[in-house]
Amino acid sequence: MTAQGVASQTGSGPEPPNTPLNQGRPHSARMYDYFLGGKDNYVADREAAAKVLTLWPGVMIAARTNRAWMHRAIRFLAAERGIRQFLDIGTGIPTRPNLHEVAQGIAPESRIVYVDNDPIVLAHAQALLKSRPEGRTAYVHGDITEPETILASPDLTEVLDLSQPVALSLVSLLHFVPDDWGPYDLVRRLVDALAPGSYLVLSHITPDFDPEATQKTVQVYHSGGIQGKIRTKDEVERFFTDLELVEPGLEVPHRWRTDLAERDSHVETGDVTDAEVSFWAGVAHKP
Ligand SMILES: C[S@@+](CC[C@H](N)C(=O)[O-])C[C@H]1O[C@@H](n2cnc3c(N)ncnc32)[C@H](O)[C@@H]1O
């Protein structure tokens, strides 16, 4: 597959190609949108999401907690580590604030490239292109199983300078990549392409706290045709091989640098349990 770009900067690009949305089957992006309280989902997504909710009642809290963690991780990288370039794979349906709004809120000159393989995200990509004039954003319709295609996309290379540090964000994505697709190798190929001083930002669903609920949830996704695997702490930690996890290491998202929470963040970091959230999250530095 060729990664298709949607023009960058202020969103004046061409209309996205006419890709089928396949409304009859659930999609991970649209189910996640439902869990976040969004409206870009169809009956099949809501039915599958309702099944998940009966098995894992905390899933809506988990989605919001993950999203709030992403905001803090990006704020940390922009404010404390001076990162100005971001590559976000598995972006999801736009949900404000989007990653570029968080990064450009601190450093307006930040450059962000979004990547997702779901046609519905592509259909909404214009919302991701509303960059501050000092910075740039671009959207690439691509798949993490083809890292080199993503990295070589002209829309990416026009916006990101890969000789300089980039934060690679794989947030709530890799549980949709089963072991036989080689997830560790895919992450390594992406990280290898980044300059020293880059960062990996990664969160992942885990069975560690509530194995029954989370494993049954996986079965709902599988029966809807969505592949994946949830992973233990050790298995998630393996994605950070040869990288230096920043404090506090691989942690549940609601305890990761809660000092960075903003009052306007729509998600609390306090009153949730590890079982409700069932995620591991971490940020690591490439030496
Ligand atoms: C649960 S959402 C996460 C959205 C966002 N990163 C967040 O955490 O708020 C997962 C996203 O990954 C996308 N996705 C799933 N498999 C993918 C793949 N193989 N390549 C690229 N994107 C993928 C889905 O379309 C969906 O938008």
The ligand as an SDF file (V2000), in Angstrom:
LIG
                    3D

 27 29  0  0  0  0  0  0  0  0999 V2000
   -7.7830    3.4610   20.1730 C   0  0  0  0  0  0  0  0  0  0  0  0
   -7.4580    4.5460   18.8410 S   0  0  0  0  0  0  0  0  0  0  0  0
   -6.2230    5.6050   19.5630 C   0  0  0  0  0  0  0  0  0  0  0  0
   -6.3000    7.0540   19.1000 C   0  0  0  0  0  0  0  0  0  0  0  0
   -5.2860    7.9870   19.7420 C   0  0  0  0  0  0  0  0  0  0  0  0
   -3.9220    7.5560   19.4800 N   0  0  0  0  0  0  0  0  0  0  0  0
   -5.4930    8.1020   21.2220 C   0  0  0  0  0  0  0  0  0  0  0  0
   -4.8890    7.3270   21.9740 O   0  0  0  0  0  0  0  0  0  0  0  0
   -6.2690    8.9440   21.6800 O   0  0  0  0  0  0  0  0  0  0  0  0
   -6.4460    3.5150   17.7830 C   0  0  0  0  0  0  0  0  0  0  0  0
   -6.2240    4.1020   16.4230 C   0  0  0  0  0  0  0  0  0  0  0  0
   -5.2400    3.3130   15.7490 O   0  0  0  0  0  0  0  0  0  0  0  0
   -5.6300    3.1590   14.3990 C   0  0  0  0  0  0  0  0  0  0  0  0
   -5.0000    1.9370   13.8730 N   0  0  0  0  0  0  0  0  0  0  0  0
   -5.3020    0.6490   14.1620 C   0  0  0  0  0  0  0  0  0  0  0  0
   -4.4960   -0.1820   13.4910 N   0  0  0  0  0  0  0  0  0  0  0  0
   -3.6480    0.6010   12.7690 C   0  0  0  0  0  0  0  0  0  0  0  0
   -2.5690    0.3240   11.8780 C   0  0  0  0  0  0  0  0  0  0  0  0
   -2.2430   -0.9480   11.5670 N   0  0  0  0  0  0  0  0  0  0  0  0
   -1.9030    1.3510   11.3120 N   0  0  0  0  0  0  0  0  0  0  0  0
   -2.2660    2.6390   11.6040 C   0  0  0  0  0  0  0  0  0  0  0  0
   -3.2790    2.9580   12.4290 N   0  0  0  0  0  0  0  0  0  0  0  0
   -3.9660    1.9570   13.0120 C   0  0  0  0  0  0  0  0  0  0  0  0
   -7.1350    3.0740   14.4490 C   0  0  0  0  0  0  0  0  0  0  0  0
   -7.7140    3.3940   13.2000 O   0  0  0  0  0  0  0  0  0  0  0  0
   -7.4520    4.0830   15.5190 C   0  0  0  0  0  0  0  0  0  0  0  0
   -7.6550    5.3610   14.9900 O   0  0  0  0  0  0  0  0  0  0  0  0
  1  2  1  0
  2  3  1  0
  2 10  1  0
  3  4  1  0
  4  5  1  0
  5  6  1  0
  5  7  1  0
  7  8  2  0
  7  9  1  0
 10 11  1  0
 11 12  1  0
 11 26  1  0
 12 13  1  0
 13 14  1  0
 13 24  1  0
 14 15  1  0
 14 23  1  0
 15 16  2  0
 16 17  1  0
 17 18  1  0
 17 23  2  0
 18 19  1  0
 18 20  2  0
 20 21  1  0
 21 22  2  0
 22 23  1  0
 24 25  1  0
 24 26  1  0
 26 27  1  0
M  CHG  2   2   1   9  -1
M  END
$$$$
